[in-house]
Every structure is written in structure tokens, then in C-alpha cells.
Amino acid sequence: MEIIKKASINIAEMEPSQFLKLEKDLSDDPGINELTMDEKGPHLQITYNLGKITLKEIVDRIENSGIHLRRSLWNRWKRSWQYYMEQNERENLNTPTAPCCSNPDNILHKTG
């Protein structure tokens, strides 16, 4: 299944050569559609397919390449929230039936 997501990852600092290496490394991954660097932030803009790769996996690869992310409370909280939301989205996609709240007939006809 193809679920296209966009994310902005705030980084502490990054040399242009580090970005080129990261871009080359990530371009081999079929789940990553686009990677750009915005120098104003600085931050990375990433477009990816959630069906193939998660933001957590992308962030881990970025950190493993030697690029440091901003570690403020806000940035850490934001990433954690994004990881949580993606986990829920992927779990809901893999559920054989819709959650109970969208199917009230199953709720009303239960006995027990």
C-alpha cells in the first residue's frame, strides 16, 4: 500500500558534503521519494512512503550517518508524536476489519 507522507526534520548542523552523502544513501531506498535541505532552518524535507519505511527508520539512518538532530524538548516531543501517529496508522492499515466505532452493528448485536 502506498501512503505518501512528508516530514520536516530539524537538524543541529550539517555540511553540504554530509547532505550529498545522505542523499546518495537514502536515494537507494524505494520508500524515500524526495529529500531536500532547507538552509534557513536548517532542516531536511523528506517525502516517503509509509507503507515501506517509517520516519523512525529514516531518522535512525540520518543519525547513523553522523548528522546531529536538534535535541530541544520540542523537537524530541514532535518526533515522538510523529512516531506514535505512524505506528497507529500502520497498525490500522493491517487490521482485517475496521475499528469497532465505525461499525456500530457489531456493538449493538453483542450479547453476553
LUMBA-710146 format. One record per atom (N, C-alpha, C): residue number from 1; atom name; x, y negated, z negated. Coordinates in Angstrom, 3 decimals. Each point is the difference from the previous one (the first is absolute). Layout:
<recs>
<num = NUM; atome = CA; x = X; y = Y; z = Z>
...
</recs>
This chain:
<recs>
<num = 1; atome = N; x = 0.845; y = 1.178; z = 0.000>
<num = 1; atome = CA; x = -0.845; y = -1.178; z = 0.000>
<num = 1; atome = C; x = 0.891; y = -1.242; z = 0.000>
<num = 2; atome = N; x = -0.432; y = -1.001; z = 0.700>
<num = 2; atome = CA; x = 0.788; y = -1.220; z = 0.109>
<num = 2; atome = C; x = -0.665; y = -1.129; z = -0.782>
<num = 3; atome = N; x = 0.704; y = -0.473; z = -1.017>
<num = 3; atome = CA; x = -0.459; y = -1.130; z = -0.810>
<num = 3; atome = C; x = 1.130; y = -1.012; z = 0.000>
<num = 4; atome = N; x = -0.172; y = -1.065; z = 0.741>
<num = 4; atome = CA; x = 1.054; y = -0.999; z = 0.130>
<num = 4; atome = C; x = -0.083; y = -0.979; z = -1.165>
<num = 5; atome = N; x = 1.117; y = -0.163; z = -0.682>
<num = 5; atome = CA; x = 0.103; y = -0.909; z = -1.143>
<num = 5; atome = C; x = 1.103; y = -1.010; z = 0.280>
<num = 6; atome = N; x = -0.112; y = -1.139; z = -0.655>
<num = 6; atome = CA; x = 1.043; y = -1.025; z = 0.046>
<num = 6; atome = C; x = 0.403; y = -0.334; z = -1.425>
<num = 7; atome = N; x = 1.293; y = -0.184; z = -0.195>
<num = 7; atome = CA; x = 0.488; y = -0.342; z = -1.333>
<num = 7; atome = C; x = 1.115; y = -1.021; z = 0.114>
<num = 8; atome = N; x = 0.094; y = -0.814; z = -1.023>
<num = 8; atome = CA; x = 1.085; y = -0.963; z = -0.110>
<num = 8; atome = C; x = 0.788; y = 0.362; z = -1.246>
<num = 9; atome = N; x = 1.290; y = 0.236; z = 0.164>
<num = 9; atome = CA; x = 0.842; y = 0.402; z = -1.115>
<num = 9; atome = C; x = 1.008; y = -1.103; z = -0.280>
<num = 10; atome = N; x = -0.079; y = -0.577; z = -1.188>
<num = 10; atome = CA; x = 0.927; y = -1.061; z = -0.395>
<num = 10; atome = C; x = 1.351; y = 0.608; z = -0.364>
<num = 11; atome = N; x = 1.027; y = -0.537; z = 0.584>
<num = 11; atome = CA; x = 1.343; y = 0.491; z = -0.270>
<num = 11; atome = C; x = 0.817; y = -1.089; z = -0.671>
<num = 12; atome = N; x = 0.983; y = 0.423; z = -0.793>
<num = 12; atome = CA; x = 0.836; y = -0.960; z = -0.712>
<num = 12; atome = C; x = 0.953; y = -0.686; z = 0.972>
<num = 13; atome = N; x = 0.676; y = 0.780; z = 0.792>
<num = 13; atome = CA; x = 0.911; y = -0.544; z = 1.000>
<num = 13; atome = C; x = 0.338; y = 1.099; z = 0.987>
<num = 14; atome = N; x = 0.333; y = -0.412; z = 1.209>
<num = 14; atome = CA; x = 0.349; y = 0.974; z = 1.013>
<num = 14; atome = C; x = 0.788; y = -0.683; z = 1.100>
<num = 15; atome = N; x = 1.076; y = 0.608; z = 0.366>
<num = 15; atome = CA; x = 0.820; y = -0.483; z = 1.109>
<num = 15; atome = C; x = -0.637; y = 0.441; z = 1.314>
<num = 16; atome = N; x = 0.184; y = -0.775; z = 1.070>
<num = 16; atome = CA; x = -0.547; y = 0.420; z = 1.296>
<num = 16; atome = C; x = 0.480; y = 1.389; z = 0.436>
<num = 17; atome = N; x = 1.243; y = 0.350; z = -0.335>
<num = 17; atome = CA; x = 0.509; y = 1.323; z = 0.376>
<num = 17; atome = C; x = -0.753; y = 1.108; z = -0.747>
<num = 18; atome = N; x = -0.405; y = -0.268; z = -1.251>
<num = 18; atome = CA; x = -0.774; y = 0.982; z = -0.751>
<num = 18; atome = C; x = -1.370; y = 0.199; z = 0.642>
<num = 19; atome = N; x = -0.593; y = -1.105; z = 0.450>
<num = 19; atome = CA; x = -1.303; y = 0.110; z = 0.650>
<num = 19; atome = C; x = 0.104; y = 0.812; z = 1.283>
<num = 20; atome = N; x = 1.018; y = -0.250; z = 0.797>
<num = 20; atome = CA; x = 0.166; y = 0.747; z = 1.252>
<num = 20; atome = C; x = 0.163; y = 1.491; z = -0.270>
<num = 21; atome = N; x = 0.770; y = 0.344; z = -1.024>
<num = 21; atome = CA; x = 0.179; y = 1.414; z = -0.356>
<num = 21; atome = C; x = -1.319; y = 0.600; z = -0.471>
<num = 22; atome = N; x = -0.730; y = -0.727; z = -0.849>
<num = 22; atome = CA; x = -1.289; y = 0.474; z = -0.490>
<num = 22; atome = C; x = -0.982; y = 0.174; z = 1.150>
<num = 23; atome = N; x = -0.028; y = -0.966; z = 0.892>
<num = 23; atome = CA; x = -0.896; y = 0.063; z = 1.149>
<num = 23; atome = C; x = 0.293; y = 1.242; z = 0.847>
<num = 24; atome = N; x = 1.278; y = 0.288; z = 0.201>
<num = 24; atome = CA; x = 0.395; y = 1.180; z = 0.772>
<num = 24; atome = C; x = -0.416; y = 1.280; z = -0.725>
<num = 25; atome = N; x = 0.235; y = 0.061; z = -1.308>
<num = 25; atome = CA; x = -0.346; y = 1.185; z = -0.786>
<num = 25; atome = C; x = -1.512; y = 0.255; z = -0.010>
<num = 26; atome = N; x = -0.773; y = -1.059; z = -0.180>
<num = 26; atome = CA; x = -1.449; y = 0.158; z = -0.102>
<num = 26; atome = C; x = -0.686; y = 0.155; z = 1.356>
<num = 27; atome = N; x = 0.636; y = -0.455; z = 1.055>
<num = 27; atome = CA; x = -0.627; y = 0.108; z = 1.319>
<num = 27; atome = C; x = -0.115; y = 1.449; z = 0.458>
<num = 28; atome = N; x = 0.785; y = 0.893; z = -0.592>
<num = 28; atome = CA; x = -0.086; y = 1.423; z = 0.340>
<num = 28; atome = C; x = -1.214; y = 0.670; z = -0.630>
<num = 29; atome = N; x = -0.615; y = -0.651; z = -0.969>
<num = 29; atome = CA; x = -1.144; y = 0.586; z = -0.695>
<num = 29; atome = C; x = -1.281; y = -0.277; z = 0.788>
<num = 30; atome = N; x = -0.742; y = 1.054; z = 0.383>
<num = 30; atome = CA; x = -1.221; y = -0.215; z = 0.792>
<num = 30; atome = C; x = -1.108; y = -0.710; z = -0.775>
<num = 31; atome = N; x = 0.109; y = -0.081; z = -1.331>
<num = 31; atome = CA; x = -1.024; y = -0.672; z = -0.794>
<num = 31; atome = C; x = 0.163; y = -1.505; z = -0.064>
<num = 32; atome = N; x = 1.164; y = -0.508; z = 0.380>
<num = 32; atome = CA; x = 0.254; y = -1.439; z = -0.077>
<num = 32; atome = C; x = -0.132; y = -0.601; z = 1.396>
<num = 33; atome = N; x = -0.926; y = -0.930; z = 0.128>
<num = 33; atome = CA; x = -0.273; y = -0.611; z = 1.299>
<num = 33; atome = C; x = 0.841; y = -1.243; z = 0.256>
<num = 34; atome = N; x = 0.192; y = -0.817; z = -1.038>
<num = 34; atome = CA; x = 0.711; y = -1.260; z = 0.201>
<num = 34; atome = C; x = 0.660; y = -0.440; z = -1.304>
<num = 35; atome = N; x = 1.162; y = -0.599; z = 0.134>
<num = 35; atome = CA; x = 0.738; y = -0.533; z = -1.145>
<num = 35; atome = C; x = 0.609; y = -1.326; z = 0.421>
<num = 36; atome = N; x = -0.335; y = -1.053; z = -0.732>
<num = 36; atome = CA; x = 0.584; y = -1.310; z = 0.282>
<num = 36; atome = C; x = 0.458; y = -0.624; z = -1.307>
<num = 37; atome = N; x = 0.911; y = -0.946; z = 0.115>
<num = 37; atome = CA; x = 0.503; y = -0.700; z = -1.178>
<num = 37; atome = C; x = -0.387; y = -1.467; z = 0.099>
<num = 38; atome = N; x = -0.591; y = -0.507; z = -1.061>
<num = 38; atome = CA; x = -0.338; y = -1.415; z = -0.093>
<num = 38; atome = C; x = 1.027; y = -0.644; z = -0.922>
<num = 39; atome = N; x = 0.796; y = -0.883; z = 0.541>
<num = 39; atome = CA; x = 1.091; y = -0.608; z = -0.761>
<num = 39; atome = C; x = -0.492; y = -1.010; z = -1.026>
<num = 40; atome = N; x = -1.232; y = -0.497; z = 0.141>
<num = 40; atome = CA; x = -0.504; y = -1.006; z = -0.931>
<num = 40; atome = C; x = -0.128; y = 0.563; z = -1.404>
<num = 41; atome = N; x = -0.371; y = 1.269; z = -0.102>
<num = 41; atome = CA; x = -0.309; y = 0.647; z = -1.274>
<num = 41; atome = C; x = 1.172; y = 0.241; z = -0.909>
<num = 42; atome = N; x = 0.962; y = 0.749; z = 0.302>
<num = 42; atome = CA; x = -0.002; y = 0.932; z = 1.128>
<num = 42; atome = C; x = -0.851; y = 1.231; z = -0.309>
<num = 43; atome = N; x = -0.654; y = 0.497; z = 1.022>
<num = 43; atome = CA; x = -0.752; y = 1.233; z = -0.167>
<num = 43; atome = C; x = -0.109; y = 0.739; z = 1.320>
<num = 44; atome = N; x = -0.301; y = 1.293; z = -0.129>
<num = 44; atome = CA; x = -0.184; y = 0.867; z = 1.159>
<num = 44; atome = C; x = -1.483; y = 0.146; z = 0.276>
<num = 45; atome = N; x = -0.360; y = -0.047; z = 1.249>
<num = 45; atome = CA; x = -1.368; y = 0.268; z = 0.438>
<num = 45; atome = C; x = 0.016; y = 1.378; z = 0.662>
<num = 46; atome = N; x = -0.835; y = 0.896; z = -0.476>
<num = 46; atome = CA; x = -0.003; y = 1.369; z = 0.512>
<num = 46; atome = C; x = -1.409; y = 0.384; z = 0.414>
<num = 47; atome = N; x = -0.120; y = 0.588; z = 1.180>
<num = 47; atome = CA; x = -1.244; y = 0.595; z = 0.462>
<num = 47; atome = C; x = 0.249; y = 1.497; z = 0.108>
<num = 48; atome = N; x = -0.858; y = 0.801; z = -0.630>
<num = 48; atome = CA; x = 0.238; y = 1.438; z = -0.066>
<num = 48; atome = C; x = -1.305; y = 0.776; z = 0.002>
<num = 49; atome = N; x = 0.103; y = 1.295; z = 0.246>
<num = 49; atome = CA; x = -1.140; y = 0.892; z = 0.030>
<num = 49; atome = C; x = -0.056; y = 0.758; z = -1.325>
<num = 50; atome = N; x = -0.998; y = -0.294; z = -0.807>
<num = 50; atome = CA; x = -0.139; y = 0.621; z = -1.315>
<num = 50; atome = C; x = -0.193; y = 1.511; z = 0.105>
<num = 51; atome = N; x = -0.488; y = 0.477; z = 1.109>
<num = 51; atome = CA; x = -0.165; y = 1.437; z = 0.185>
<num = 51; atome = C; x = 1.329; y = 0.736; z = 0.101>
<num = 52; atome = N; x = 1.079; y = -0.740; z = 0.295>
<num = 52; atome = CA; x = 1.309; y = 0.626; z = 0.183>
<num = 52; atome = C; x = 1.022; y = -0.382; z = -1.066>
<num = 53; atome = N; x = -0.123; y = -1.191; z = -0.569>
<num = 53; atome = CA; x = 0.982; y = -0.463; z = -0.986>
<num = 53; atome = C; x = -0.691; y = -0.992; z = -0.940>
<num = 54; atome = N; x = 0.430; y = -0.002; z = -1.248>
<num = 54; atome = CA; x = -0.566; y = -0.925; z = -0.987>
<num = 54; atome = C; x = 0.950; y = -1.171; z = -0.230>
<num = 55; atome = N; x = -0.538; y = -1.045; z = -0.575>
<num = 55; atome = CA; x = 0.823; y = -1.157; z = -0.338>
<num = 55; atome = C; x = 1.082; y = 0.398; z = -0.998>
<num = 56; atome = N; x = -0.323; y = 0.878; z = -0.931>
<num = 56; atome = CA; x = 0.987; y = 0.474; z = -0.983>
<num = 56; atome = C; x = 1.179; y = 0.660; z = 0.704>
<num = 57; atome = N; x = -0.261; y = 0.821; z = 0.985>
<num = 57; atome = CA; x = 1.077; y = 0.658; z = 0.743>
<num = 57; atome = C; x = 0.845; y = -1.023; z = 0.760>
<num = 58; atome = N; x = -0.663; y = -1.005; z = 0.555>
<num = 58; atome = CA; x = 0.720; y = -1.054; z = 0.724>
<num = 58; atome = C; x = 0.889; y = -0.780; z = -0.965>
<num = 59; atome = N; x = -0.559; y = -0.393; z = -1.141>
<num = 59; atome = CA; x = 0.764; y = -0.763; z = -0.992>
<num = 59; atome = C; x = 1.196; y = 0.814; z = -0.501>
<num = 60; atome = N; x = -0.206; y = 1.283; z = -0.231>
<num = 60; atome = CA; x = 1.114; y = 0.855; z = -0.431>
<num = 60; atome = C; x = 1.114; y = 0.012; z = 1.045>
<num = 61; atome = N; x = -0.365; y = 0.073; z = 1.259>
<num = 61; atome = CA; x = 1.008; y = -0.001; z = 1.064>
<num = 61; atome = C; x = 0.714; y = -1.343; z = 0.086>
<num = 62; atome = N; x = -0.736; y = -1.085; z = -0.212>
<num = 62; atome = CA; x = 0.614; y = -1.331; z = 0.006>
<num = 62; atome = C; x = 1.015; y = -0.109; z = -1.136>
<num = 63; atome = N; x = -0.401; y = 0.415; z = -1.193>
<num = 63; atome = CA; x = 0.909; y = -0.069; z = -1.151>
<num = 63; atome = C; x = 1.204; y = 0.920; z = 0.183>
<num = 64; atome = N; x = -0.212; y = 1.170; z = 0.586>
<num = 64; atome = CA; x = 1.109; y = 0.929; z = 0.236>
<num = 64; atome = C; x = 0.991; y = -0.534; z = 1.035>
<num = 65; atome = N; x = -0.445; y = -0.944; z = 0.809>
<num = 65; atome = CA; x = 0.900; y = -0.589; z = 0.998>
<num = 65; atome = C; x = 0.860; y = -1.113; z = -0.600>
<num = 66; atome = N; x = -0.221; y = -0.312; z = -1.275>
<num = 66; atome = CA; x = 0.816; y = -1.010; z = -0.669>
<num = 66; atome = C; x = -0.620; y = -1.380; z = -0.053>
<num = 67; atome = N; x = -1.214; y = -0.147; z = 0.473>
<num = 67; atome = CA; x = -0.690; y = -1.294; z = -0.038>
<num = 67; atome = C; x = -0.744; y = -0.093; z = -1.329>
<num = 68; atome = N; x = 0.176; y = -1.121; z = -0.690>
<num = 68; atome = CA; x = -0.602; y = -0.189; z = -1.316>
<num = 68; atome = C; x = -1.317; y = -0.755; z = 0.115>
<num = 69; atome = N; x = -1.024; y = 0.544; z = -0.648>
<num = 69; atome = CA; x = -1.306; y = -0.643; z = -0.023>
<num = 69; atome = C; x = -0.068; y = -0.973; z = -1.158>
<num = 70; atome = N; x = -0.897; y = -0.962; z = 0.111>
<num = 70; atome = CA; x = -0.231; y = -0.904; z = -1.133>
<num = 70; atome = C; x = -0.628; y = 0.805; z = -1.127>
<num = 71; atome = N; x = 0.456; y = -0.234; z = -1.212>
<num = 71; atome = CA; x = -0.410; y = 0.803; z = -1.150>
<num = 71; atome = C; x = -0.846; y = -0.778; z = -0.998>
<num = 72; atome = N; x = -0.585; y = -1.098; z = 0.423>
<num = 72; atome = CA; x = -0.838; y = -0.753; z = -0.939>
<num = 72; atome = C; x = -1.205; y = 0.854; z = -0.393>
<num = 73; atome = N; x = -0.604; y = -0.360; z = -1.109>
<num = 73; atome = CA; x = -1.174; y = 0.731; z = -0.471>
<num = 73; atome = C; x = -1.079; y = 0.026; z = 1.085>
<num = 74; atome = N; x = -0.243; y = -1.143; z = 0.646>
<num = 74; atome = CA; x = -1.024; y = -0.075; z = 1.030>
<num = 74; atome = C; x = 0.298; y = 0.953; z = 1.154>
<num = 75; atome = N; x = 1.237; y = 0.009; z = 0.486>
<num = 75; atome = CA; x = 0.340; y = 0.861; z = 1.129>
<num = 75; atome = C; x = -0.101; y = 1.485; z = -0.360>
<num = 76; atome = N; x = 0.436; y = 0.361; z = -1.191>
<num = 76; atome = CA; x = -0.105; y = 1.398; z = -0.436>
<num = 76; atome = C; x = -1.463; y = 0.402; z = -0.160>
<num = 77; atome = N; x = -0.824; y = -0.883; z = -0.568>
<num = 77; atome = CA; x = -1.417; y = 0.295; z = -0.173>
<num = 77; atome = C; x = -0.687; y = 0.143; z = 1.358>
<num = 78; atome = N; x = 0.311; y = -0.897; z = 0.913>
<num = 78; atome = CA; x = -0.615; y = 0.035; z = 1.333>
<num = 78; atome = C; x = 0.328; y = 1.308; z = 0.718>
<num = 79; atome = N; x = 1.265; y = 0.417; z = -0.045>
<num = 79; atome = CA; x = 0.372; y = 1.259; z = 0.654>
<num = 79; atome = C; x = -0.710; y = 1.187; z = -0.653>
<num = 80; atome = N; x = -0.073; y = 0.006; z = -1.324>
<num = 80; atome = CA; x = -0.682; y = 1.093; z = -0.705>
<num = 80; atome = C; x = -1.471; y = 0.066; z = 0.402>
<num = 81; atome = N; x = -0.631; y = -1.139; z = 0.107>
<num = 81; atome = CA; x = -1.408; y = -0.054; z = 0.405>
<num = 81; atome = C; x = -0.158; y = 0.533; z = 1.426>
<num = 82; atome = N; x = 0.897; y = -0.400; z = 0.898>
<num = 82; atome = CA; x = -0.064; y = 0.493; z = 1.377>
<num = 82; atome = C; x = 0.193; y = 1.513; z = 0.045>
<num = 83; atome = N; x = 0.926; y = 0.536; z = -0.783>
<num = 83; atome = CA; x = 0.214; y = 1.452; z = -0.039>
<num = 83; atome = C; x = -1.273; y = 0.710; z = -0.472>
<num = 84; atome = N; x = -0.611; y = -0.548; z = -1.041>
<num = 84; atome = CA; x = -1.219; y = 0.584; z = -0.556>
<num = 84; atome = C; x = -1.135; y = 0.006; z = 1.026>
<num = 85; atome = N; x = -0.191; y = -1.124; z = 0.678>
<num = 85; atome = CA; x = -1.064; y = -0.105; z = 0.995>
<num = 85; atome = C; x = 0.232; y = 0.967; z = 1.168>
<num = 86; atome = N; x = 1.237; y = 0.123; z = 0.436>
<num = 86; atome = CA; x = 0.303; y = 0.931; z = 1.089>
<num = 86; atome = C; x = -0.214; y = 1.453; z = -0.422>
<num = 87; atome = N; x = 0.362; y = 0.324; z = -1.225>
<num = 87; atome = CA; x = -0.211; y = 1.359; z = -0.486>
<num = 87; atome = C; x = -1.495; y = 0.327; z = 0.009>
<num = 88; atome = N; x = -0.822; y = -0.928; z = -0.470>
<num = 88; atome = CA; x = -1.449; y = 0.204; z = 0.004>
<num = 88; atome = C; x = -0.524; y = 0.151; z = 1.427>
<num = 89; atome = N; x = 0.474; y = -0.832; z = 0.887>
<num = 89; atome = CA; x = -0.459; y = 0.051; z = 1.386>
<num = 89; atome = C; x = 0.336; y = 1.345; z = 0.639>
<num = 90; atome = N; x = 1.222; y = 0.472; z = -0.220>
<num = 90; atome = CA; x = 0.400; y = 1.286; z = 0.572>
<num = 90; atome = C; x = -0.782; y = 1.154; z = -0.620>
<num = 91; atome = N; x = -0.233; y = -0.051; z = -1.311>
<num = 91; atome = CA; x = -0.778; y = 1.057; z = -0.651>
<num = 91; atome = C; x = -1.437; y = 0.012; z = 0.499>
<num = 92; atome = N; x = -0.600; y = -1.165; z = 0.194>
<num = 92; atome = CA; x = -1.368; y = -0.068; z = 0.511>
<num = 92; atome = C; x = -0.091; y = 0.533; z = 1.425>
<num = 93; atome = N; x = 1.021; y = -0.234; z = 0.794>
<num = 93; atome = CA; x = -0.005; y = 0.512; z = 1.363>
<num = 93; atome = C; x = 0.086; y = 1.518; z = 0.046>
<num = 94; atome = N; x = 0.657; y = 0.584; z = -0.994>
<num = 94; atome = CA; x = 0.178; y = 1.450; z = -0.037>
<num = 94; atome = C; x = -1.127; y = 0.728; z = -0.731>
<num = 95; atome = N; x = -0.988; y = -0.745; z = -0.489>
<num = 95; atome = CA; x = -1.132; y = 0.597; z = -0.690>
<num = 95; atome = C; x = -0.957; y = 0.582; z = 1.035>
<num = 96; atome = N; x = -0.446; y = 1.250; z = -0.178>
<num = 96; atome = CA; x = -0.885; y = 0.617; z = 0.995>
<num = 96; atome = C; x = -1.361; y = -0.680; z = 0.108>
<num = 97; atome = N; x = -0.530; y = -0.530; z = -1.101>
<num = 97; atome = CA; x = -1.270; y = -0.707; z = 0.043>
<num = 97; atome = C; x = 0.188; y = -1.388; z = -0.589>
<num = 98; atome = N; x = -0.925; y = -0.859; z = 0.289>
<num = 98; atome = CA; x = 0.070; y = -1.364; z = -0.517>
<num = 98; atome = C; x = -0.175; y = 0.011; z = -1.521>
<num = 99; atome = N; x = 0.513; y = -1.017; z = -0.691>
<num = 99; atome = CA; x = -0.200; y = -0.084; z = -1.447>
<num = 99; atome = C; x = -1.483; y = -0.006; z = -0.347>
<num = 100; atome = N; x = -0.345; y = 0.427; z = -1.199>
<num = 100; atome = CA; x = -1.392; y = 0.190; z = -0.399>
<num = 100; atome = C; x = -0.840; y = -1.274; z = 0.094>
<num = 101; atome = N; x = 0.589; y = -1.125; z = -0.209>
<num = 101; atome = CA; x = -0.775; y = -1.245; z = -0.008>
<num = 101; atome = C; x = -0.573; y = -0.332; z = 1.374>
<num = 102; atome = N; x = 0.600; y = 0.515; z = 1.053>
<num = 102; atome = CA; x = -0.525; y = -0.279; z = 1.332>
<num = 102; atome = C; x = -0.972; y = 1.086; z = 0.437>
<num = 103; atome = N; x = -0.269; y = 0.983; z = -0.860>
<num = 103; atome = CA; x = -0.908; y = 1.082; z = 0.328>
<num = 103; atome = C; x = -0.944; y = 0.233; z = -1.183>
<num = 104; atome = N; x = -0.981; y = -0.879; z = -0.197>
<num = 104; atome = CA; x = -0.855; y = 0.098; z = -1.184>
<num = 104; atome = C; x = -0.856; y = 1.255; z = -0.018>
<num = 105; atome = N; x = -0.245; y = 0.641; z = 1.140>
<num = 105; atome = CA; x = -0.794; y = 1.229; z = -0.011>
<num = 105; atome = C; x = 0.655; y = 1.068; z = -0.855>
<num = 106; atome = N; x = 1.325; y = 0.091; z = 0.048>
<num = 106; atome = CA; x = 0.692; y = 0.999; z = -0.828>
<num = 106; atome = C; x = -0.152; y = -0.302; z = -1.479>
<num = 107; atome = N; x = -0.084; y = -1.270; z = -0.348>
<num = 107; atome = CA; x = -0.124; y = -0.369; z = -1.404>
<num = 107; atome = C; x = -1.412; y = 0.307; z = -0.511>
<num = 108; atome = N; x = -1.018; y = -0.353; z = 0.799>
<num = 108; atome = CA; x = -1.400; y = 0.152; z = -0.444>
<num = 108; atome = C; x = -0.449; y = 1.447; z = -0.063>
<num = 109; atome = N; x = 0.578; y = 0.883; z = 0.792>
<num = 109; atome = CA; x = -0.466; y = 1.380; z = 0.055>
<num = 109; atome = C; x = 0.788; y = 0.949; z = -0.894>
<num = 110; atome = N; x = 0.908; y = -0.526; z = -0.773>
<num = 110; atome = CA; x = 0.753; y = 0.864; z = -0.919>
<num = 110; atome = C; x = -0.860; y = 0.327; z = -1.198>
<num = 111; atome = N; x = 0.092; y = 1.247; z = -0.414>
<num = 111; atome = CA; x = -0.699; y = 0.409; z = -1.220>
<num = 111; atome = C; x = 1.009; y = 0.572; z = -0.965>
<num = 112; atome = N; x = -0.282; y = -0.023; z = -1.219>
<num = 112; atome = CA; x = 0.939; y = 0.646; z = -0.873>
<num = 112; atome = C; x = 0.092; y = -0.583; z = -1.289>
</recs>
